[in-house]
């Protein structure tokens, strides 16, 4: 495992000024490592950042939310971390990700309140793909998402394994998904009533 010290070393290195893609899965970089990367001036051309399974929590998300280090970032992958509602609220207040098109947050600890942070947020005007599989947003989270400003631009939405049930499907049916081409709803106990709501 790389650990926080390894990420801090990378973040302080000026030798990759043209780097466009960085993938570090299961390296245990933690919040301290993310804070170092988020404040680094050496990755202005990064378009893809993939940090699956790195013990990133709310503090790490707050650091990313405050960061202006990745103006070109288009893809952010943060699956299998420890992100909770407070982290999502901080990230949704960011003004530094105008080009982000894909946000992957599978297998975290995000609930309805975390998704509600998207409502009224102008943080991600270019977002077209949102993956929230294996969280715990429930039907209240779906309700908030369906009413958010993100929805009209989304072409891909993954809400698998989120305990949304039939009530969540009713909420989903109230949203305006005019651009959606891919919708994943597996493992949600939707039932016939839920499908009829669509």
N, CA, C and O of each residue as an XYZ file, in Angstrom:
792
protein
N       0.831     -1.188      0.000
C       0.000      0.000      0.000
C       0.876      1.253      0.000
O       1.931      1.299      0.632
N       0.414      2.246     -0.714
C       1.169      3.495     -0.798
C       1.065      4.294      0.486
O       2.080      4.727      1.032
N      -0.153      4.496      0.978
C      -0.372      5.250      2.191
C      -0.310      6.749      1.971
O       0.045      7.206      0.885
N      -0.657      7.523      3.002
C      -0.662      8.990      2.892
C       0.702      9.564      2.496
O       0.774     10.517      1.721
N       1.777      8.984      3.027
C       3.119      9.510      2.737
C       3.451      9.388      1.253
O       4.077     10.276      0.676
N       3.031      8.293      0.644
C       3.285      8.108     -0.783
C       2.534      9.123     -1.627
O       3.076      9.660     -2.592
N       1.283      9.386     -1.262
C       0.511     10.397     -1.994
C       1.084     11.786     -1.776
O       1.115     12.599     -2.700
N       1.530     12.057     -0.579
C       2.150     13.350     -0.301
C       3.409     13.547     -1.127
O       3.688     14.653     -1.590
N       4.168     12.477     -1.313
C       5.384     12.544     -2.134
C       5.026     12.829     -3.590
O       5.668     13.649     -4.247
N       3.998     12.149     -4.087
C       3.560     12.370     -5.458
C       3.043     13.793     -5.638
O       3.344     14.459     -6.628
N       2.265     14.243     -4.668
C       1.666     15.582     -4.751
C       2.702     16.696     -4.770
O       2.447     17.778     -5.299
N       3.853     16.437     -4.202
C       4.906     17.454     -4.143
C       5.903     17.346     -5.297
O       6.871     18.103     -5.363
N       5.659     16.399     -6.203
C       6.586     16.182     -7.318
C       6.229     17.052     -8.527
O       5.079     17.047     -8.965
N       7.182     17.789     -9.064
C       6.917     18.636    -10.235
C       7.207     17.941    -11.568
O       7.266     18.590    -12.612
N       7.386     16.618    -11.526
C       7.892     15.902    -12.691
C       6.813     15.331    -13.616
O       7.136     14.633    -14.577
N       5.528     15.621    -13.336
C       4.455     15.099    -14.190
C       3.515     16.216    -14.640
O       2.303     16.101    -14.457
N       4.033     17.276    -15.215
C       3.193     18.440    -15.540
C       2.153     18.181    -16.632
O       1.188     18.934    -16.760
N       2.349     17.114    -17.422
C       1.418     16.817    -18.504
C       0.479     15.658    -18.178
O      -0.285     15.216    -19.036
N       0.533     15.173    -16.954
C      -0.289     14.027    -16.558
C      -1.772     14.342    -16.710
O      -2.259     15.357    -16.212
N      -2.490     13.448    -17.414
C      -3.918     13.637    -17.637
C      -4.776     12.638    -16.873
O      -5.943     12.913    -16.595
N      -4.217     11.485    -16.532
C      -4.994     10.452    -15.844
C      -4.199      9.862    -14.687
O      -3.038      9.487    -14.847
N      -4.829      9.783    -13.528
C      -4.190      9.213    -12.341
C      -5.137      8.195    -11.709
O      -6.252      8.532    -11.311
N      -4.681      6.952    -11.624
C      -5.462      5.881    -11.008
C      -4.672      5.272     -9.867
O      -3.554      4.794    -10.060
N      -5.253      5.290     -8.680
C      -4.630      4.689     -7.500
C      -5.724      3.972     -6.717
O      -6.431      4.585     -5.917
N      -5.856      2.670     -6.955
C      -6.869      1.877     -6.284
C      -6.285      1.152     -5.076
O      -5.204      0.568     -5.148
N      -7.017      1.202     -3.969
C      -6.658      0.465     -2.749
C      -5.223      0.740     -2.312
O      -4.451     -0.178     -2.038
N      -4.893      2.005     -2.255
C      -3.549      2.422     -1.843
C      -3.527      3.024     -0.437
O      -2.473      3.420      0.061
N      -4.713      3.089      0.204
C      -4.809      3.572      1.583
C      -4.233      4.981      1.753
O      -3.552      5.271      2.737
N      -4.515      5.840      0.790
C      -3.949      7.191      0.883
C      -4.638      8.022      1.954
O      -4.034      8.949      2.493
N      -5.897      7.708      2.276
C      -6.592      8.388      3.357
C      -6.844      9.862      3.102
O      -6.480     10.402      2.057
N      -7.471     10.496      4.069
C      -7.786     11.921      3.957
C      -6.531     12.789      3.870
O      -6.510     13.797      3.163
N      -5.489     12.389      4.595
C      -4.246     13.169      4.582
C      -3.630     13.179      3.182
O      -3.125     14.204      2.725
N      -3.676     12.035      2.513
C      -3.143     11.966      1.159
C      -3.960     12.802      0.182
O      -3.405     13.469     -0.691
N      -5.279     12.761      0.335
C      -6.153     13.547     -0.542
C      -5.952     15.038     -0.311
O      -5.970     15.825     -1.257
N      -5.764     15.417      0.925
C      -5.512     16.831      1.224
C      -4.238     17.312      0.538
O      -4.184     18.433      0.034
N      -3.221     16.467      0.521
C      -1.968     16.828     -0.138
C      -2.167     16.967     -1.643
O      -1.677     17.918     -2.252
N      -2.881     16.026     -2.238
C      -3.132     16.079     -3.678
C      -3.987     17.277     -4.051
O      -3.751     17.931     -5.067
N      -4.979     17.559     -3.221
C      -5.919     18.636     -3.509
C      -5.273     20.021     -3.457
O      -5.788     20.970     -4.048
N      -4.175     20.134     -2.768
C      -3.490     21.427     -2.661
C      -2.242     21.501     -3.541
O      -1.510     22.490     -3.515
N      -2.010     20.446     -4.317
C      -0.828     20.421     -5.179
C      -1.016     21.316     -6.405
O      -2.094     21.320     -7.001
N       0.005     22.065     -6.788
C      -0.079     22.894     -7.993
C       0.439     22.193     -9.253
O       0.561     22.816    -10.308
N       0.743     20.900     -9.138
C       1.490     20.217    -10.200
C       0.647     19.353    -11.143
O       1.208     18.638    -11.974
N      -0.682     19.399    -11.036
C      -1.521     18.546    -11.882
C      -2.633     19.340    -12.578
O      -3.800     18.956    -12.498
N      -2.296     20.417    -13.245
C      -3.331     21.269    -13.852
C      -4.020     20.649    -15.065
O      -5.082     21.110    -15.481
N      -3.410     19.593    -15.636
C      -3.971     18.977    -16.839
C      -4.717     17.678    -16.569
O      -5.133     16.991    -17.502
N      -4.886     17.343    -15.298
C      -5.550     16.094    -14.948
C      -7.014     16.121    -15.393
O      -7.767     17.021    -15.023
N      -7.408     15.127    -16.190
C      -8.799     15.021    -16.638
C      -9.516     13.831    -16.006
O     -10.747     13.791    -15.979
N      -8.755     12.861    -15.498
C      -9.357     11.679    -14.883
C      -8.632     11.327    -13.593
O      -7.410     11.180    -13.578
N      -9.396     11.192    -12.508
C      -8.840     10.861    -11.203
C      -9.645      9.710    -10.618
O     -10.842      9.854    -10.371
N      -8.999      8.572    -10.395
C      -9.683      7.368     -9.913
C      -9.037      6.889     -8.620
O      -7.876      6.481     -8.612
N      -9.796      6.941     -7.526
C      -9.244      6.671     -6.198
C     -10.110      5.684     -5.415
O     -10.448      5.926     -4.256
N     -10.459      4.590     -6.049
C     -11.280      3.562     -5.409
C     -10.575      2.946     -4.203
O      -9.379      2.657     -4.254
N     -11.321      2.750     -3.122
C     -10.829      2.017     -1.966
C      -9.640      2.636     -1.275
O      -8.623      1.971     -1.075
N      -9.750      3.906     -0.902
C      -8.603      4.606     -0.319
C      -8.870      5.237      1.046
O      -8.132      6.125      1.473
N      -9.911      4.788      1.728
C     -10.212      5.299      3.076
C     -10.462      6.809      3.063
O     -10.103      7.514      4.006
N     -11.070      7.285      2.009
C     -11.378      8.720      1.911
C     -12.708      8.986      2.600
O     -13.715      8.346      2.296
N     -12.704      9.927      3.520
C     -13.913     10.262      4.263
C     -14.337     11.700      4.034
O     -14.020     12.307      3.011
N     -15.058     12.229      5.004
C     -15.600     13.581      4.870
C     -14.513     14.648      4.766
O     -14.661     15.613      4.016
N     -13.439     14.483      5.502
C     -12.345     15.454      5.463
C     -11.709     15.503      4.075
O     -11.363     16.574      3.576
N     -11.561     14.337      3.464
C     -11.014     14.281      2.112
C     -11.927     14.956      1.105
O     -11.458     15.648      0.201
N     -13.241     14.754      1.259
C     -14.201     15.386      0.352
C     -14.232     16.898      0.529
O     -14.404     17.645     -0.435
N     -14.064     17.333      1.756
C     -13.990     18.775      2.007
C     -12.777     19.372      1.320
O     -12.844     20.469      0.766
N     -11.668     18.647      1.359
C     -10.446     19.115      0.695
C     -10.643     19.189     -0.817
O     -10.205     20.148     -1.453
N     -11.299     18.183     -1.396
C     -11.567     18.205     -2.834
C     -12.522     19.335     -3.198
O     -12.383     19.964     -4.247
N     -13.482     19.584     -2.332
C     -14.434     20.656     -2.584
C     -13.790     22.029     -2.603
O     -14.221     22.911     -3.345
N     -12.765     22.212     -1.793
C     -12.064     23.507     -1.727
C     -10.981     23.642     -2.787
O     -10.452     24.733     -3.000
N     -10.649     22.541     -3.450
C      -9.488     22.518     -4.338
C      -9.763     23.167     -5.696
O     -10.801     22.936     -6.315
N      -8.815     23.976     -6.135
C      -8.863     24.555     -7.479
C      -7.718     23.992     -8.331
O      -7.331     24.584     -9.338
N      -7.186     22.842     -7.911
C      -6.003     22.267     -8.548
C      -6.293     21.478     -9.820
O      -5.373     21.150    -10.569
N      -7.586     21.164    -10.074
C      -7.918     20.294    -11.210
C      -8.946     20.949    -12.132
O     -10.059     20.439    -12.261
N      -8.609     22.044    -12.762
C      -9.591     22.778    -13.572
C     -10.087     22.022    -14.801
O     -11.139     22.351    -15.349
N      -9.324     20.998    -15.241
C      -9.701     20.244    -16.441
C     -10.379     18.905    -16.118
O     -10.708     18.148    -17.032
N     -10.587     18.609    -14.850
C     -11.078     17.285    -14.459
C     -12.455     16.988    -15.056
O     -13.386     17.784    -14.931
N     -12.567     15.823    -15.710
C     -13.823     15.398    -16.307
C     -14.390     14.142    -15.647
O     -15.606     13.951    -15.617
N     -13.521     13.291    -15.122
C     -13.968     12.040    -14.521
C     -13.388     11.895    -13.113
O     -12.177     11.986    -12.912
N     -14.280     11.667    -12.143
C     -13.850     11.475    -10.757
C     -14.474     10.198    -10.220
O     -15.697     10.065    -10.166
N     -13.622      9.262     -9.825
C     -14.041      7.948     -9.349
C     -13.619      7.784     -7.893
O     -12.430      7.753     -7.578
N     -14.615      7.680     -7.006
C     -14.345      7.608     -5.570
C     -15.097      6.452     -4.915
O     -15.582      6.584     -3.791
N     -15.196      5.342     -5.597
C     -15.923      4.187     -5.069
C     -15.209      3.543     -3.882
O     -13.999      3.685     -3.704
N     -15.999      2.829     -3.075
C     -15.486      2.031     -1.955
C     -14.628      2.853     -1.001
O     -13.519      2.462     -0.636
N     -15.165      3.985     -0.614
C     -14.506      4.809      0.390
C     -15.427      4.995      1.590
O     -16.351      4.206      1.784
N     -15.190      6.014      2.388
C     -15.956      6.219      3.622
C     -16.724      7.536      3.591
O     -16.911      8.179      4.624
N     -17.157      7.925      2.422
C     -17.797      9.224      2.241
C     -19.222      9.200      2.797
O     -20.009      8.308      2.476
N     -19.540     10.179      3.624
C     -20.864     10.299      4.241
C     -21.535     11.593      3.774
O     -21.020     12.299      2.907
N     -22.681     11.883      4.362
C     -23.469     13.050      3.942
C     -22.707     14.364      4.087
O     -22.775     15.223      3.208
N     -21.987     14.520      5.185
C     -21.260     15.771      5.404
C     -20.215     16.010      4.323
O     -20.009     17.144      3.891
N     -19.563     14.947      3.890
C     -18.590     15.076      2.814
C     -19.235     15.484      1.511
O     -18.695     16.310      0.775
N     -20.393     14.908      1.220
C     -21.100     15.259     -0.002
C     -21.585     16.707      0.020
O     -21.533     17.400     -0.996
N     -22.047     17.151      1.159
C     -22.500     18.541      1.281
C     -21.358     19.509      0.986
O     -21.550     20.515      0.303
N     -20.186     19.205      1.498
C     -19.019     20.065      1.261
C     -18.615     20.046     -0.202
O     -18.280     21.088     -0.765
N     -18.643     18.877     -0.823
C     -18.238     18.757     -2.220
C     -19.235     19.455     -3.145
O     -18.850     20.046     -4.154
N     -20.505     19.382     -2.794
C     -21.549     19.992     -3.629
C     -21.501     21.521     -3.603
O     -22.127     22.177     -4.435
N     -20.769     22.077     -2.662
C     -20.627     23.541     -2.602
C     -19.446     24.042     -3.437
O     -19.209     25.247     -3.528
N     -18.718     23.121     -4.038
C     -17.528     23.504     -4.789
C     -17.864     24.335     -6.023
O     -18.929     24.192     -6.623
N     -16.926     25.206     -6.381
C     -17.070     26.026     -7.585
C     -15.956     25.732     -8.585
O     -15.734     26.500     -9.521
N     -15.250     24.606     -8.382
C     -14.018     24.373     -9.126
C     -14.058     23.179    -10.082
O     -13.008     22.716    -10.526
N     -15.256     22.672    -10.405
C     -15.339     21.509    -11.292
C     -16.317     21.749    -12.446
O     -17.258     20.976    -12.627
N     -16.105     22.800    -13.217
C     -17.050     23.124    -14.288
C     -17.057     22.126    -15.433
O     -18.018     22.069    -16.200
N     -15.984     21.330    -15.559
C     -15.874     20.386    -16.677
C     -16.164     18.947    -16.291
O     -16.070     18.053    -17.132
N     -16.515     18.707    -15.038
C     -16.750     17.338    -14.576
C     -17.989     16.753    -15.260
O     -19.085     17.303    -15.149
N     -17.805     15.632    -15.969
C     -18.917     14.985    -16.658
C     -19.326     13.670    -15.994
O     -20.470     13.238    -16.137
N     -18.403     13.028    -15.270
C     -18.705     11.733    -14.670
C     -18.271     11.693    -13.207
O     -17.120     11.983    -12.880
N     -19.213     11.327    -12.329
C     -18.942     11.242    -10.899
C     -19.398      9.867    -10.407
O     -20.581      9.533    -10.475
N     -18.443      9.074     -9.912
C     -18.730      7.715     -9.457
C     -18.496      7.628     -7.950
O     -17.389      7.865     -7.466
N     -19.558      7.284     -7.215
C     -19.508      7.265     -5.758
C     -20.057      5.951     -5.197
O     -20.679      5.945     -4.135
N     -19.832      4.851     -5.897
C     -20.346      3.542     -5.476
C     -19.793      3.135     -4.111
O     -18.667      3.476     -3.749
N     -20.608      2.405     -3.373
C     -20.171      1.760     -2.132
C     -19.525      2.736     -1.157
O     -18.396      2.546     -0.706
N     -20.267      3.766     -0.854
C     -19.881      4.684      0.208
C     -20.961      4.665      1.285
O     -21.660      3.663      1.437
N     -21.108      5.741      2.025
C     -22.075      5.787      3.125
C     -22.991      6.996      2.963
O     -23.347      7.665      3.932
N     -23.357      7.252      1.720
C     -24.132      8.448      1.395
C     -25.617      8.169      1.567
O     -26.144      7.197      1.026
N     -26.282      9.029      2.320
C     -27.715      8.900      2.552
C     -28.488      9.987      1.834
O     -27.955     10.684      0.970
N     -29.751     10.122      2.203
C     -30.625     11.097      1.556
C     -30.091     12.519      1.691
O     -30.150     13.298      0.739
N     -29.574     12.857      2.858
C     -29.075     14.213      3.081
C     -27.901     14.547      2.169
O     -27.740     15.695      1.753
N     -27.091     13.557      1.863
C     -25.972     13.785      0.953
C     -26.442     14.094     -0.452
O     -25.878     14.955     -1.127
N     -27.486     13.386     -0.898
C     -28.026     13.624     -2.231
C     -28.770     14.952     -2.286
O     -28.762     15.630     -3.313
N     -29.404     15.318     -1.195
C     -30.118     16.594     -1.138
C     -29.184     17.781     -1.387
O     -29.622     18.854     -1.802
N     -27.904     17.573     -1.130
C     -26.925     18.648     -1.345
C     -26.825     19.031     -2.812
O     -26.407     20.145     -3.128
N     -27.203     18.127     -3.722
C     -27.182     18.449     -5.148
C     -28.264     19.456     -5.522
O     -28.119     20.208     -6.485
N     -29.350     19.462     -4.751
C     -30.470     20.340     -5.066
C     -30.064     21.798     -4.853
O     -29.701     22.192     -3.745
N     -30.125     22.575     -5.893
C     -29.738     23.977     -5.803
C     -28.259     24.222     -5.987
O     -27.811     25.369     -6.009
N     -27.488     23.136     -6.122
C     -26.046     23.284     -6.315
C     -25.722     23.596     -7.769
O     -26.310     23.023     -8.686
N     -24.785     24.508     -7.968
C     -24.323     24.839     -9.323
C     -22.905     24.321     -9.547
O     -22.188     24.790    -10.431
N     -22.516     23.341     -8.724
C     -21.129     22.872     -8.723
C     -20.739     22.103     -9.980
O     -19.581     22.157    -10.396
N     -21.685     21.387    -10.596
C     -21.328     20.473    -11.680
C     -22.196     20.711    -12.922
O     -23.021     19.862    -13.261
N     -22.030     21.822    -13.589
C     -22.901     22.158    -14.720
C     -22.759     21.239    -15.921
O     -23.645     21.196    -16.774
N     -21.637     20.491    -16.001
C     -21.399     19.620    -17.158
C     -21.662     18.153    -16.862
O     -21.463     17.309    -17.737
N     -22.107     17.825    -15.649
C     -22.256     16.424    -15.249
C     -23.325     15.712    -16.088
O     -24.461     16.174    -16.191
N     -22.936     14.580    -16.684
C     -23.870     13.783    -17.470
C     -23.996     12.351    -16.944
O     -24.939     11.647    -17.308
N     -23.070     11.909    -16.101
C     -23.111     10.543    -15.582
C     -22.905     10.546    -14.067
O     -21.905     11.058    -13.564
N     -23.874      9.961    -13.347
C     -23.816      9.904    -11.888
C     -24.065      8.471    -11.430
O     -25.085      7.869    -11.765
N     -23.119      7.932    -10.660
C     -23.213      6.559    -10.184
C     -23.205      6.551     -8.656
O     -22.192      6.867     -8.031
N     -24.336      6.190     -8.067
C     -24.493      6.143     -6.615
C     -24.798      4.728     -6.120
O     -25.367      4.558     -5.042
N     -24.425      3.727     -6.894
C     -24.743      2.344     -6.535
C     -24.202      1.974     -5.149
O     -23.115      2.393     -4.753
N     -24.991      1.184     -4.434
C     -24.580      0.672     -3.118
C     -24.297      1.778     -2.114
O     -23.239      1.813     -1.485
N     -25.254      2.671     -1.977
C     -25.247      3.623     -0.876
C     -26.550      3.409     -0.097
O     -27.077      2.297     -0.082
N     -27.058      4.423      0.530
C     -28.290      4.254      1.316
C     -29.165      5.502      1.192
O     -29.623      6.064      2.187
N     -29.381      5.914     -0.049
C     -30.098      7.179     -0.249
C     -31.601      7.032     -0.006
O     -32.260      8.014      0.336
N     -32.159      5.828     -0.176
C     -33.572      5.616      0.078
C     -34.473      6.436     -0.829
O     -33.999      7.118     -1.738
N     -35.772      6.366     -0.579
C     -36.700      7.079     -1.457
C     -36.607      8.595     -1.274
O     -36.894      9.346     -2.206
N     -36.209      9.052     -0.080
C     -36.061     10.491      0.133
C     -34.904     11.048     -0.698
O     -34.978     12.166     -1.207
N     -33.853     10.269     -0.829
C     -32.731     10.680     -1.665
C     -33.110     10.749     -3.127
O     -32.709     11.670     -3.837
N     -33.894      9.762     -3.583
C     -34.363      9.777     -4.964
C     -35.267     10.984     -5.207
O     -35.198     11.631     -6.252
N     -36.102     11.267     -4.236
C     -36.991     12.418     -4.343
C     -36.200     13.714     -4.508
O     -36.534     14.550     -5.347
N     -35.159     13.872     -3.710
C     -34.316     15.066     -3.799
C     -33.597     15.122     -5.132
O     -33.494     16.183     -5.748
N     -33.101     13.982     -5.575
C     -32.367     13.919     -6.835
C     -33.270     14.263     -8.018
O     -32.858     14.969     -8.939
N     -34.492     13.762     -7.985
C     -35.432     13.995     -9.080
C     -35.780     15.473     -9.240
O     -36.163     15.917    -10.322
N     -35.645     16.219     -8.162
C     -35.985     17.644     -8.198
C     -34.767     18.539     -8.391
O     -34.900     19.759     -8.492
N     -33.581     17.938     -8.443
C     -32.356     18.734     -8.517
C     -32.088     19.242     -9.926
O     -32.645     18.741    -10.903
N     -31.237     20.230    -10.004
C     -30.894     20.826    -11.300
C     -30.003     19.933    -12.145
O     -29.775     20.218    -13.320
N     -29.489     18.836    -11.549
C     -28.626     17.912    -12.290
C     -29.399     17.090    -13.317
O     -28.881     16.765    -14.385
N     -30.621     16.765    -12.986
C     -31.386     15.762    -13.711
C     -31.533     16.007    -15.217
O     -31.333     15.068    -15.987
N     -31.869     17.202    -15.672
C     -32.082     17.373    -17.111
C     -30.863     17.053    -17.982
O     -31.015     16.718    -19.157
N     -29.660     17.154    -17.417
C     -28.442     16.917    -18.198
C     -27.924     15.483    -18.137
O     -27.070     15.103    -18.938
N     -28.428     14.683    -17.199
C     -27.898     13.333    -17.016
C     -28.270     12.419    -18.174
O     -29.423     12.365    -18.603
N     -27.258     11.698    -18.673
C     -27.508     10.658    -19.673
C     -27.379      9.270    -19.053
O     -27.895      8.297    -19.601
N     -26.696      9.172    -17.919
C     -26.520      7.887    -17.242
C     -26.693      8.063    -15.735
O     -26.081      8.940    -15.127
N     -27.542      7.209    -15.140
C     -27.814      7.282    -13.702
C     -27.876      5.870    -13.133
O     -28.652      5.035    -13.597
N     -27.050      5.614    -12.122
C     -27.005      4.308    -11.471
C     -27.412      4.479    -10.009
O     -26.719      5.127     -9.225
N     -28.559      3.878     -9.660
C     -29.074      3.928     -8.290
C     -29.253      2.525     -7.708
O     -30.046      2.324     -6.789
N     -28.514      1.563     -8.248
C     -28.627      0.189     -7.766
C     -28.318      0.058     -6.289
O     -27.451      0.759     -5.767
N     -29.031     -0.845     -5.605
C     -28.773     -1.173     -4.184
C     -28.815      0.064     -3.293
O     -27.854      0.371     -2.589
N     -29.933      0.762     -3.336
C     -30.076      1.966     -2.513
C     -31.367      1.998     -1.698
O     -31.741      3.038     -1.157
N     -32.045      0.853     -1.614
C     -33.248      0.747     -0.787
C     -34.301      1.783     -1.179
O     -34.942      2.384     -0.317
N     -34.472      1.982     -2.467
C     -35.404      3.043     -2.867
C     -36.854      2.564     -2.892
O     -37.766      3.367     -2.694
N     -37.084      1.273     -3.130
C     -38.429      0.721     -3.086
C     -39.398      1.357     -4.072
O     -39.006      2.134     -4.942
N     -40.668      1.009     -3.916
C     -41.714      1.537     -4.797
C     -41.866      3.042     -4.630
O     -42.124      3.757     -5.599
N     -41.705      3.526     -3.389
C     -41.821      4.972     -3.146
C     -40.763      5.749     -3.922
O     -41.038      6.826     -4.452
N     -39.567      5.203     -3.984
C     -38.506      5.846     -4.743
C     -38.815      5.905     -6.224
O     -38.464      6.872     -6.900
N     -39.469      4.875     -6.727
C     -39.837      4.864     -8.134
C     -40.893      5.920     -8.442
O     -40.876      6.532     -9.510
N     -41.804      6.128     -7.509
C     -42.794      7.199     -7.675
C     -42.087      8.552     -7.754
O     -42.426      9.394     -8.584
N     -41.099      8.747     -6.877
C     -40.325      9.995     -6.884
C     -39.546     10.144     -8.186
O     -39.467     11.229     -8.761
N     -38.973      9.031     -8.635
C     -38.203      9.050     -9.873
C     -39.096      9.414    -11.057
O     -38.679     10.127    -11.969
N     -40.307      8.922    -11.026
C     -41.249      9.196    -12.098
C     -41.642     10.653    -12.202
O     -42.149     11.099    -13.232
N     -41.402     11.403    -11.115
C     -41.753     12.825    -11.119
C     -40.644     13.699    -11.693
O     -40.850     14.890    -11.929
N     -39.469     13.112    -11.920
C     -38.347     13.884    -12.446
C     -38.413     14.035    -13.959
O     -39.113     13.289    -14.643
N     -37.679     15.004    -14.463
C     -37.631     15.249    -15.906
C     -36.285     14.743    -16.430
O     -35.278     15.449    -16.375
N     -36.289     13.518    -16.934
C     -35.056     12.875    -17.392
C     -35.002     12.898    -18.917
O     -34.941     11.849    -19.559
N     -35.025     14.073    -19.478
C     -35.141     14.209    -20.927
C     -33.917     13.735    -21.693
O     -34.014     13.444    -22.885
N     -32.745     13.650    -21.021
C     -31.512     13.256    -21.707
C     -31.055     11.847    -21.366
O     -30.080     11.360    -21.938
N     -31.744     11.185    -20.442
C     -31.279      9.900    -19.910
C     -31.316      8.788    -20.958
O     -32.336      8.560    -21.609
N     -30.177      8.100    -21.105
C     -30.098      6.950    -22.011
C     -29.786      5.657    -21.263
O     -29.969      4.574    -21.820
N     -29.319      5.742    -20.013
C     -28.984      4.553    -19.234
C     -29.438      4.728    -17.789
O     -29.071      5.701    -17.129
N     -30.242      3.775    -17.298
C     -30.767      3.832    -15.932
C     -30.624      2.455    -15.289
O     -31.162      1.471    -15.797
N     -29.897      2.384    -14.168
C     -29.629      1.127    -13.470
C     -30.320      1.160    -12.111
O     -30.047      2.034    -11.289
N     -31.222      0.195    -11.880
C     -32.021      0.188    -10.658
C     -32.027     -1.163     -9.950
O     -32.923     -1.425     -9.148
N     -31.064     -2.014    -10.224
C     -31.056     -3.367     -9.666
C     -30.972     -3.363     -8.140
O     -30.433     -2.438     -7.533
N     -31.527     -4.436     -7.528
C     -31.445     -4.667     -6.085
C     -32.061     -3.542     -5.267
O     -31.444     -3.028     -4.334
N     -33.279     -3.167     -5.623
C     -33.966     -2.103     -4.887
C     -35.365     -2.495     -4.412
O     -36.068     -1.670     -3.828
N     -35.779     -3.737     -4.652
C     -37.104     -4.204     -4.225
C     -38.201     -3.243     -4.694
O     -39.013     -2.747     -3.913
N     -38.181     -3.013     -5.978
C     -39.102     -2.045     -6.577
C     -40.518     -2.583     -6.663
O     -41.474     -1.871     -6.356
N     -40.659     -3.826     -7.075
C     -41.983     -4.435     -7.200
C     -42.776     -3.902     -8.376
O     -42.360     -2.956     -9.046
N     -43.924     -4.522     -8.621
C     -44.782     -4.109     -9.738
C     -45.284     -2.685     -9.573
O     -45.351     -1.927    -10.540
N     -45.637     -2.324     -8.340
C     -46.152     -0.980     -8.090
C     -45.112      0.080     -8.431
O     -45.445      1.138     -8.967
N     -43.872     -0.205     -8.123
C     -42.804      0.739     -8.436
C     -42.605      0.891     -9.916
O     -42.421      2.006    -10.405
N     -42.638     -0.205    -10.644
C     -42.457     -0.129    -12.090
C     -43.617      0.582    -12.765
O     -43.427      1.298    -13.748
N     -44.802      0.388    -12.244
C     -45.971      1.067    -12.811
C     -45.878      2.574    -12.617
O     -46.461      3.344    -13.381
N     -45.135      2.993    -11.585
C     -45.008      4.431    -11.313
C     -44.224      5.151    -12.412
O     -44.397      6.350    -12.631
N     -43.360      4.397    -13.097
C     -42.603      4.987    -14.189
C     -43.448      5.149    -15.450
O     -42.953      5.636    -16.466
